[in-house]
């Protein structure tokens, strides 16, 4: 079962590949939050999939590599930006 990512937490950083620190959402009325490192491990182990919806279209969250560092982003779609970075901040 895939989890719908509804929010993120990001740190102030100029490099978009290093901004996201957590992703989160709601399953069955219960809020969940995973660190970027946990989400990467989930995706790489095929133990959990994540997706988000933008303009009514669902896109998968995938692991990417930039300058030797892994990070999460959405798969390519009709926008040029990372759809995750446009999500609202997760509550504390």
N, CA and C atoms as an extended XYZ file, in Angstrom:
276
Properties=species:S:1:pos:R:3:atomname:S:1:resname:S:1:resid:I:1 pbc="F F F"
N         0.837       -1.180        0.000 N   UNK     1
C         0.000        0.000        0.000 CA  UNK     1
C         0.888        1.251        0.000 C   UNK     1
N         0.565        2.192       -0.816 N   UNK     2
C         1.349        3.422       -0.911 CA  UNK     2
C         0.781        4.487        0.027 C   UNK     2
N         1.671        5.270        0.583 N   UNK     3
C         1.268        6.372        1.459 CA  UNK     3
C         1.230        7.673        0.663 C   UNK     3
N         0.163        8.436        0.891 N   UNK     4
C        -0.018        9.716        0.218 CA  UNK     4
C         0.703       10.803        1.017 C   UNK     4
N         1.698       11.417        0.417 N   UNK     5
C         2.456       12.491        1.067 CA  UNK     5
C         1.668       13.792        0.910 C   UNK     5
N         1.310       14.382        2.048 N   UNK     6
C         0.511       15.603        2.051 CA  UNK     6
C         1.290       16.827        2.510 C   UNK     6
N         2.435       16.599        3.171 N   UNK     7
C         3.189       17.719        3.713 CA  UNK     7
C         4.663       17.338        3.832 C   UNK     7
N         5.488       18.333        4.022 N   UNK     8
C         6.928       18.125        4.207 CA  UNK     8
C         7.424       19.076        5.283 C   UNK     8
N         8.586       18.779        5.815 N   UNK     9
C         9.342       19.734        6.624 CA  UNK     9
C        10.647       19.937        5.889 C   UNK     9
N        11.057       21.172        5.784 N   UNK    10
C        12.315       21.453        5.093 CA  UNK    10
C        13.124       22.425        5.916 C   UNK    10
N        14.415       22.357        5.711 N   UNK    11
C        15.302       23.307        6.373 CA  UNK    11
C        15.654       24.374        5.348 C   UNK    11
N        16.055       25.511        5.848 N   UNK    12
C        16.466       26.591        4.958 CA  UNK    12
C        17.812       26.232        4.366 C   UNK    12
N        17.820       26.003        3.079 N   UNK    13
C        19.049       25.630        2.390 CA  UNK    13
C        18.888       26.014        0.936 C   UNK    13
N        19.919       26.520        0.333 N   UNK    14
C        19.833       26.979       -1.053 CA  UNK    14
C        19.755       25.829       -2.050 C   UNK    14
N        20.284       24.682       -1.699 N   UNK    15
C        20.292       23.537       -2.598 CA  UNK    15
C        18.983       22.767       -2.430 C   UNK    15
N        18.128       22.699       -3.468 N   UNK    16
C        16.850       21.996       -3.325 CA  UNK    16
C        17.006       20.516       -3.035 C   UNK    16
N        18.167       19.936       -3.336 N   UNK    17
C        18.394       18.514       -3.085 CA  UNK    17
C        18.630       18.232       -1.604 C   UNK    17
N        18.831       19.281       -0.815 N   UNK    18
C        19.131       19.101        0.606 CA  UNK    18
C        18.116       19.793        1.510 C   UNK    18
N        16.950       20.131        0.999 N   UNK    19
C        15.963       20.860        1.789 CA  UNK    19
C        15.027       19.979        2.605 C   UNK    19
N        14.509       18.909        2.033 N   UNK    20
C        13.480       18.102        2.711 CA  UNK    20
C        14.116       17.285        3.827 C   UNK    20
N        13.527       17.394        5.019 N   UNK    21
C        14.005       16.568        6.131 CA  UNK    21
C        12.957       15.542        6.558 C   UNK    21
N        11.657       15.826        6.325 N   UNK    22
C        10.576       14.896        6.664 CA  UNK    22
C         9.487       14.971        5.602 C   UNK    22
N         8.775       13.865        5.436 N   UNK    23
C         7.539       13.850        4.673 CA  UNK    23
C         6.454       13.349        5.607 C   UNK    23
N         5.215       13.681        5.329 N   UNK    24
C         4.152       13.236        6.209 CA  UNK    24
C         2.814       13.186        5.514 C   UNK    24
N         1.847       12.626        6.220 N   UNK    25
C         0.495       12.513        5.697 CA  UNK    25
C        -0.434       11.998        6.775 C   UNK    25
N        -1.567       11.471        6.357 N   UNK    26
C        -2.576       10.946        7.278 CA  UNK    26
C        -3.067        9.612        6.728 C   UNK    26
N        -3.035        8.584        7.551 N   UNK    27
C        -3.592        7.269        7.201 CA  UNK    27
C        -4.653        6.908        8.218 C   UNK    27
N        -5.876        6.712        7.772 N   UNK    28
C        -6.952        6.328        8.679 CA  UNK    28
C        -7.158        7.314        9.813 C   UNK    28
N        -6.961        8.590        9.544 N   UNK    29
C        -7.142        9.625       10.551 CA  UNK    29
C        -5.948        9.813       11.479 C   UNK    29
N        -4.894        9.050       11.269 N   UNK    30
C        -3.701        9.133       12.118 CA  UNK    30
C        -2.566        9.767       11.316 C   UNK    30
N        -1.975       10.836       11.863 N   UNK    31
C        -0.851       11.502       11.202 CA  UNK    31
C         0.393       10.623       11.272 C   UNK    31
N         1.154       10.639       10.180 N   UNK    32
C         2.440        9.938       10.154 CA  UNK    32
C         3.500       10.890        9.623 C   UNK    32
N         4.736       10.629        9.992 N   UNK    33
C         5.864       11.422        9.520 CA  UNK    33
C         7.077       10.514        9.428 C   UNK    33
N         7.824       10.636        8.332 N   UNK    34
C         9.050        9.856        8.126 CA  UNK    34
C        10.158       10.816        7.744 C   UNK    34
N        11.351       10.565        8.255 N   UNK    35
C        12.488       11.378        7.845 CA  UNK    35
C        12.829       11.036        6.395 C   UNK    35
N        13.542       11.932        5.744 N   UNK    36
C        13.958       11.654        4.377 CA  UNK    36
C        14.784       10.365        4.326 C   UNK    36
N        15.680       10.166        5.291 N   UNK    37
C        16.506        8.961        5.316 CA  UNK    37
C        15.651        7.704        5.464 C   UNK    37
N        14.616        7.764        6.316 N   UNK    38
C        13.728        6.617        6.481 CA  UNK    38
C        12.950        6.346        5.196 C   UNK    38
N        12.482        7.407        4.548 N   UNK    39
C        11.730        7.246        3.301 CA  UNK    39
C        12.621        6.644        2.210 C   UNK    39
N        13.862        7.107        2.131 N   UNK    40
C        14.801        6.537        1.155 CA  UNK    40
C        14.985        5.043        1.417 C   UNK    40
N        15.195        4.678        2.672 N   UNK    41
C        15.370        3.262        3.021 CA  UNK    41
C        14.118        2.461        2.674 C   UNK    41
N        12.931        3.002        2.958 N   UNK    42
C        11.670        2.327        2.626 CA  UNK    42
C        11.556        2.073        1.124 C   UNK    42
N        11.827        3.108        0.334 N   UNK    43
C        11.693        3.006       -1.117 CA  UNK    43
C        12.708        2.012       -1.676 C   UNK    43
N        13.952        2.111       -1.230 N   UNK    44
C        14.994        1.215       -1.747 CA  UNK    44
C        14.765       -0.235       -1.349 C   UNK    44
N        14.157       -0.467       -0.194 N   UNK    45
C        13.881       -1.835        0.256 CA  UNK    45
C        12.539       -2.355       -0.282 C   UNK    45
N        11.830       -1.509       -1.029 N   UNK    46
C        10.491       -1.851       -1.535 CA  UNK    46
C         9.531       -2.216       -0.410 C   UNK    46
N         9.747       -1.635        0.781 N   UNK    47
C         8.858       -1.929        1.902 CA  UNK    47
C         7.716       -0.924        2.010 C   UNK    47
N         7.868        0.233        1.386 N   UNK    48
C         6.826        1.257        1.413 CA  UNK    48
C         6.993        2.153        0.189 C   UNK    48
N         5.898        2.479       -0.455 N   UNK    49
C         5.919        3.422       -1.574 CA  UNK    49
C         5.225        4.702       -1.132 C   UNK    49
N         5.612        5.804       -1.738 N   UNK    50
C         5.032        7.107       -1.424 CA  UNK    50
C         4.652        7.809       -2.720 C   UNK    50
N         3.592        8.602       -2.657 N   UNK    51
C         3.179        9.392       -3.808 CA  UNK    51
C         2.575       10.699       -3.314 C   UNK    51
N         2.434       11.646       -4.203 N   UNK    52
C         1.727       12.874       -3.888 CA  UNK    52
C         0.868       13.230       -5.092 C   UNK    52
N        -0.070       14.122       -4.910 N   UNK    53
C        -0.953       14.534       -5.996 CA  UNK    53
C        -0.787       16.022       -6.251 C   UNK    53
N        -0.658       16.353       -7.527 N   UNK    54
C        -0.521       17.738       -7.944 CA  UNK    54
C        -1.490       17.971       -9.090 C   UNK    54
N        -2.344       18.969       -8.921 N   UNK    55
C        -3.346       19.286       -9.955 CA  UNK    55
C        -4.145       18.054      -10.380 C   UNK    55
N        -4.499       17.226       -9.405 N   UNK    56
C        -5.313       16.048       -9.679 CA  UNK    56
C        -4.569       14.862      -10.264 C   UNK    56
N        -3.255       14.976      -10.426 N   UNK    57
C        -2.465       13.876      -10.987 CA  UNK    57
C        -1.525       13.335       -9.912 C   UNK    57
N        -1.517       12.028       -9.747 N   UNK    58
C        -0.636       11.403       -8.763 CA  UNK    58
C         0.726       11.113       -9.378 C   UNK    58
N         1.767       11.368       -8.603 N   UNK    59
C         3.133       11.080       -9.038 CA  UNK    59
C         3.859       10.374       -7.898 C   UNK    59
N         4.716        9.424       -8.251 N   UNK    60
C         5.467        8.649       -7.273 CA  UNK    60
C         6.627        9.469       -6.717 C   UNK    60
N         6.948        9.202       -5.471 N   UNK    61
C         8.165        9.741       -4.853 CA  UNK    61
C         9.259        8.724       -5.127 C   UNK    61
N        10.391        9.213       -5.613 N   UNK    62
C        11.502        8.335       -5.979 CA  UNK    62
C        12.784        8.817       -5.305 C   UNK    62
N        13.797        7.960       -5.326 N   UNK    63
C        15.116        8.311       -4.797 CA  UNK    63
C        15.978        8.781       -5.962 C   UNK    63
N        16.659        9.887       -5.745 N   UNK    64
C        17.566       10.424       -6.762 CA  UNK    64
C        18.935       10.640       -6.114 C   UNK    64
N        19.919       10.870       -6.950 N   UNK    65
C        21.292       11.068       -6.486 CA  UNK    65
C        21.821       12.366       -7.063 C   UNK    65
N        22.412       13.193       -6.197 N   UNK    66
C        23.008       14.452       -6.643 CA  UNK    66
C        24.312       14.651       -5.882 C   UNK    66
N        25.401       14.786       -6.592 N   UNK    67
C        26.727       14.972       -5.979 CA  UNK    67
C        27.020       13.910       -4.917 C   UNK    67
N        26.601       12.675       -5.186 N   UNK    68
C        26.879       11.570       -4.277 CA  UNK    68
C        25.943       11.462       -3.094 C   UNK    68
N        24.916       12.320       -3.018 N   UNK    69
C        23.968       12.300       -1.902 CA  UNK    69
C        22.585       11.899       -2.397 C   UNK    69
N        21.954       10.975       -1.687 N   UNK    70
C        20.598       10.550       -2.030 CA  UNK    70
C        19.593       11.537       -1.451 C   UNK    70
N        18.518       11.746       -2.203 N   UNK    71
C        17.416       12.583       -1.739 CA  UNK    71
C        16.146       12.077       -2.404 C   UNK    71
N        14.998       12.558       -1.946 N   UNK    72
C        13.734       12.151       -2.552 CA  UNK    72
C        13.169       13.291       -3.376 C   UNK    72
N        12.483       12.903       -4.432 N   UNK    73
C        11.801       13.855       -5.301 CA  UNK    73
C        10.654       13.110       -5.962 C   UNK    73
N         9.861       13.810       -6.730 N   UNK    74
C         8.809       13.132       -7.471 CA  UNK    74
C         9.323       12.752       -8.855 C   UNK    74
N         8.725       11.716       -9.414 N   UNK    75
C         9.097       11.324      -10.764 CA  UNK    75
C         8.720       12.442      -11.726 C   UNK    75
N         9.299       12.420      -12.892 N   UNK    76
C         9.046       13.460      -13.887 CA  UNK    76
C         7.566       13.495      -14.255 C   UNK    76
N         7.044       14.716      -14.354 N   UNK    77
C         5.671       14.910      -14.814 CA  UNK    77
C         5.643       16.173      -15.666 C   UNK    77
N         4.518       16.805      -15.761 N   UNK    78
C         4.397       17.967      -16.645 CA  UNK    78
C         4.993       19.247      -16.066 C   UNK    78
N         5.406       19.222      -14.788 N   UNK    79
C         6.035       20.398      -14.200 CA  UNK    79
C         7.543       20.199      -14.146 C   UNK    79
N         8.264       21.299      -14.087 N   UNK    80
C         9.720       21.197      -14.011 CA  UNK    80
C        10.218       21.224      -12.575 C   UNK    80
N         9.365       21.586      -11.636 N   UNK    81
C         9.795       21.674      -10.240 CA  UNK    81
C         9.532       20.360       -9.509 C   UNK    81
N        10.192       20.211       -8.366 N   UNK    82
C         9.962       19.051       -7.508 CA  UNK    82
C         8.642       19.284       -6.786 C   UNK    82
N         7.649       18.472       -7.069 N   UNK    83
C         6.320       18.638       -6.483 CA  UNK    83
C         6.337       18.575       -4.964 C   UNK    83
N         7.278       17.851       -4.372 N   UNK    84
C         7.342       17.762       -2.912 CA  UNK    84
C         7.622       19.121       -2.287 C   UNK    84
N         8.497       19.907       -2.910 N   UNK    85
C         8.861       21.206       -2.337 CA  UNK    85
C         7.708       22.185       -2.335 C   UNK    85
N         6.661       21.928       -3.109 N   UNK    86
C         5.514       22.831       -3.144 CA  UNK    86
C         4.459       22.467       -2.099 C   UNK    86
N         4.648       21.355       -1.391 N   UNK    87
C         3.676       20.947       -0.360 CA  UNK    87
C         3.801       21.819        0.881 C   UNK    87
N         2.713       21.929        1.663 N   UNK    88
C         2.788       22.709        2.905 CA  UNK    88
C         3.643       22.022        3.958 C   UNK    88
N         4.015       22.792        4.963 N   UNK    89
C         4.801       22.258        6.083 CA  UNK    89
C         3.933       21.337        6.936 C   UNK    89
N         4.530       20.229        7.394 N   UNK    90
C         3.856       19.314        8.306 CA  UNK    90
C         3.781       19.957        9.692 C   UNK    90
N         2.693       19.683       10.414 N   UNK    91
C         2.621       20.176       11.799 CA  UNK    91
C         3.714       19.543       12.652 C   UNK    91
N         4.073       20.217       13.702 N   UNK    92
C         5.136       19.738       14.598 CA  UNK    92
C         4.791       18.454       15.276 C   UNK    92
